[in-house]
Amino acid sequence: MIQVEVAYARPDRQEIVPVNVPEGTTALEAAKLSGISDIFPEIDPDMIDMGVFGKVIKDPAAHELREGDRVELYRPLKIDPKQARLNRAKKKGQAQ
């Protein structure tokens, strides 16, 4: 068995759930075993983007975890980062 963590954060709340899993467990399996979707019902582990220590995983169902890994579940972006920068630049230009 290895110990990993599964983390999810909203603006109002965050949780890091420690989970003991068999060696060879994938990120997707750990997310399901952690019960994080019981805490945050809006999470669908099969559809949500995941990463390990801030690095995005392309295929969570195939990514095997190692001792001490932290699986992070990512909320979808509300606005494209490029568009957000453009909006801020426009707003700053109007303020002057």
Order of alpha helices (4+ residues) and beta strands (2+ residues): beta-beta-alpha-alpha-beta-beta-beta-alpha
